[in-house]
Amino acid sequence: MRKSSKQIRKRIHAMRLRLEAHWSWQDRGGDGQDKMYPSPAGSNRPRRRPTSHIAGADCYGSCPDCLSTTINPEQTTLAMPRLSVPTRLAAAIIATALTLAGCSRVGVAYNTGDFLATAYAKDYLDLEQAQLERWEPLLDAELARHRAEELPYLAAYFDRLLAASRTGFDAHNMTCLTGEFRDLYRRQASVAVTLAAPLLAELTPAQIQRLDQRFRKEAAEDRAEIAGRSSAREKEKRARRYVSSIEDWTGPLSAEQQAIVAEVTGRMPDTQASLVEYRTGKRDQLMALIRADAAAPQIERFLTDWLVDFSDLPPDLEQGGQALGERIGELFVRLGATLDASQRERLDKRLRSLRDDFMKLQRQPRMAQMTC
């Protein structure tokens, strides 16, 4: 651990717990209570069970909670349920840039990204210290590249979102924003794949066994949860999540505005069962590669096809993603037209603050050129 100050370490640990809670580890039931599951061996801290609500393949370009990042990067439930190993690393990387608003919080989070990514990797894969030490030079280099090359895209995205908010959300700018968000996700996922592949390539037999056991346990839990789901209840929970997320940006929504959210989110596609089967199959393929002693480049190609390019995404998940993007755009347009002056002011202030924060984090501040 590079940080020498005990106080700083404690603050970073608290930040990590918050990221876990709001990134994708939260699964609130109808009673609003967090469900918990056991920690890995050697840890006495209970951990939140990863959320399972999603309508896409990990984050296949248009999942509801992925796109809710454009609504609330402070307290997002950017939910890639049962996160794949590289996506967990993406969570650690992107969360430092997207989950904590306000200049000081964004800066502290991003500037401690090396610690957060290392903590996630060690925790999920049960890595040994020697493995982490061999990996840290790659992590340092990739995070330095991320600061120089990726932060300009984040700054530009929030600048574009701010401009759309000021002029009014419409079909044109929402098509642009959802498309740019997919590109933004793919860029961050590529970073995660680059970091994950060498770790997976050198797992010990015991680590491989534990990872396989974790995958199988999570798949069984997901299937059991799907079997007991109520469609009506899931729609209600989804609407509550969106309302909560939006209110962090705009302040309290009126009854009329909440009704718009419930109506639009109620028409979002539900492809969770297909997602679980697709992800389970891809995880099985990944484990087969690891057991066959595949080299890091081979694992990286596999993960890129799966998590960056979505090269074999089933048709129903692809179609679900497209439909979901349409609903997200509709929600922005319809809800945006109803915002009052105080809500618009709060939204614009938050977007402006985030854009400026991502500029300040760069050593040579700039905004990337957007494609639309």
N, C-alpha and C positions, 0 to 999 in steps of 0.2 A: 504494500500500500504506500503510495507516494506521499500522502498527506501526513504531516508530522503533528499537527495540532489535534489533540483529542477532541476539542470542542467542534472543530470543523468536521471531524469524522462523525460525530454524533448528529450534526445537522444534516450531513449527506445521507446518513442512515435514515433519518426521519423523512427526508425528501424521497428516498427510495420507497419507503412504505406508502407515501402518498401516491407516488407514481403507480405502484402496484394496485392500490385501491381504485384509482380512477382510470387507469389505462385499460386493462382487460381482465383484471382478476376479480372484478366485482360481479356478483350474481345475486341480485335482490329478488326475493320471492314476493308473493302478493302481500305479505305482512311487512315488507320493507326491511326485513332483517337479513344481514349478511350470512350466507352459508359458509362454513369453514371446512377445511380438509387438512389432514395431518401434514406436518412439515417433513422435509427429507430427513434421513437418519442423521443424528448428530445435532439437530436443531430443536429447541424447545418452543419455538415461536409458531403458533398456528398460522396457517396461510389461507387466504381467500381462495375459494374454488373458482377456477376460471369460468367466465361467463359463457353461455352457450347460445345466446341469441344472436343470430346473424342470418343473412340471406345470401351469402357468397362463399367463395372458396378462399379461406384465410383472409384475404382482402383482395378479391379478384377484380377490383377496379371500380366497384360501385356498391359496396355493402353499406347498409344504413348507418351503422355506427362509425365506419370509416369516414363516410362523408359528413358525419356529424362533427368531425374535426373542424370543418369549415364553419360550423356553428359555434363550437366551443373548444378551442385548443387548451383552455385552462383545466377543464374538468371533464375531459373527454372520456367516453366509454368506447374508445376506438377498439371495437371488440373483434378480435380475431380469436374465436373460441378455441380453447385447447391449442394455444399458440404453438406453431411449429418452432423448432429450435432456432433457425435463423430469424423467424419473425419475432421471437422473444428478444433477440439481439436488436432487431429493428426497433422494437418497442423502447429498449433502453436508449437507442440513439435518437429516434424521432421524438420521444417524450421529452428529452432535454430541450428540444427546440419548440415543441408544440404544447406542452401541458402546463407550464407555469407562466402566467402573464405578469406584467410589471417588470421594469428593467432589471432591478436587482435580482428578482427570482429567476428570470430567464437567464441572466448572466451566470449566476451561481450554478444553476442546473446544467447549462451547456458546458461551462468550464470544468465541471466535474464529470463529464460524460465518460471519461476513461474509467473512473471508479464504478459508475453505474453499470456500464457494459460488462466490466469484469465481474461484478457481483452477480449479475444475471447469469452469465455463462457458468461461473463456478457453482452457483446454486442449482441450476437446472441439470447440468451434466455431471455434477459431483467431481469437478476437476481437481487434480492435485496441483500443488504450488509450482512444481517444475513445469507442468503443462502451461500454466498461466504465464510463467516467466518467458517461455519460448514464444508465446502468442502476443505478448505486450508490444513488441516493436511493430508488428503489423497493425495492431489496434491504434497505436500512436500515429502511425503514418496515415491510416485511413481517416482518423478523426481530423487530422490536420488538413487532409484533402477535402473533407466534408466542410470544414470551416471556409476554405477558400472557394470551393466550387458549388456547394449545395446551399449554403445560407443565402446567396443571391437569389436563388429560386424561391426560397421561403419568403424573403422580403418582397419579391415581385408578386408572389401570389396574394399576400395580404394587401399589397397596394392595389392590385386589381379588384380584390374583394371590396376594399374601401370605396373605390371608384364606382363599382356597381351599386353599392349601398346608397351612395349619394345621388346617383342618377335614377335609381329605381331598378329593382331586379326584374328582368324580363327573360323571355325565352332565349334570346340571343346571348346575353351575357351569362346566363346560367349554363347554356351548352358549353360555352368557353370555360367557365369555372369548373364544371364537373370533369371536363376533358383534361384540364390542367392538373386537377387533383389526382387523376389516375396516373398522369406522368410523374407527378411529385411522389406518389407512393412507389412507383417502380424504381425511381432513382434511389430512394431510401432502402427499398428491399434489396437492391443490388449491393449496397454497402453491407447489409446484414449477411447476405450470401457470401460475400468475399471474406467476412470475418468468421463465419460459422464453418465453412468447408475444412480448413486446416484443423480445427478442433475436433470435428467429427472423424476426420481421417486418422487421428492418433488416439482414439479412445481405447482403453484397455478392455479385455474381455469382461471384467466385472462391471465396468462402466456401461458397456454395450448391453449387458444383461439387465442392468437397472433401468436404462433408457427404454428398452423394449418392454419391460414390465410396466413402466409408467405409461407408455403409449397404449398398451392393452387395457390397463385399468381405466384410463380416460375414455377410450372408445366404448367400453362396457357401460360406464356411467352416462355417457352421452346418449347411447341407445336407450337406456332405461328411462332417461329423462324425456326423450322424444315420445316414448310409448305412453307416458303419463301426462302429456301436454294437453291443455285445453286451448283451442284456437281462440276463443273469445278472451280468455285470460291473457294469452300472449299479446293480443292486440292492445288490451288495456295497459299492460306493462310497457309495451313499446311506446304508446302514446305518453305515458308518464315520464319515460326516459327522455323523450324529445322535448317535452314541456320543460322539464328540469334543466336540460342542456341549454335551450333557447333563453330561458329566463336568466341564466348567468350572464348572458350578453345584453339582454334588453331590459331587464327588470321584470316584474310580475306581468304575466299575460292576462288579458281579460277573459271572461267566460267565452265570448265570441271567438277570440283568438285560440283558446284551448280547443274549442270545437273544430276549428279548421285543422289543427294539428292532429286531432283524433281521427277526423275523416280521411285526411290524406295518408297518414301512416297506416290506417286500417286497410288501405288498398295496396300496401307494399307486399311484394311476393314473399312467400315463405318457402325457402328451399333448404331448410335446415337438415332434413333427413338425407337429402342428396349430398349435402356438404359433408356430413359425418362419414358417409360411405366413401366419398371421393378422397377425403383427407386420410381416412384409415388405409385405403389402398396405396396412396402415395407414401405414407409412413412405412408401410410394409416394404415397398420398393427401396426406400432409403435404408432401412435396416438391412436388407439383403446386400446392398452395396457396401455398407460398413462391415458386415460380417465377411465379405469377400475381400477385405483389405484394399478396397478401392482407394486410389490416390486422391489427394485433395482436388486436383483439376477435374477429375471425373465426377466427384461429388458436387463440385461447384456448377458444372454443366447441368447436372440433374436438378439441383435446387433452382438454378436460373430458369430452366424450362418450366418448373412447377410454380415458383413464387414470383417471378418477375415477368416472364413472357406468357404464362398461362397457356402453354402450347397444347395441352390435351384437356382443356376444361370441358366438362360435359355440356351438351347443348342446353339443358335446362338451367344450369348455373349461369351460362353465358347470357341466355335470354332473361333470366332473373335479374342479372346485373344491369342490363339495358333498361328493363322496366323500372328498376329501383332508381336509376339515375333520373328517369323521367319524373318519378314521384318527388324526388329531392328537389328538382327544379321547380316543380309545381308548388311545393311547400314554400320555397323561398319567395316565389312571385306572389302567391296569395297572401302569405303572412306579411311580407314586406309592405304590401299595399295598405295594411291596417295599422301599421306602427304609428304611435302618436309622437309628438315632438320630443318628449323626454326619452322615449325608447330609442328613437333614431339617434339622438345625441349620445346616449350611452353606448350604442352599438358602434357608432363612428369613432368615438373616443377609444374604445377597446381595440378596434382594428388598426387605428393609427398608431397606438402604443406598440402593438405587436410588430407592425412594419418597421417602426423606428428601432425597436429593440434588436431585430435581426440585422439591421444595418449597423448598429453600434457594435455588435459582436464580431463583425468582420474587421480584419486588419486594414484592408483597402475597400471600404464600403462601396457597394454597387448593387444594382438590381439586374437580374438576368432578363434577357429578351423573351417575352412570352410569345407563344406561337399563334395566338388569336387575339 
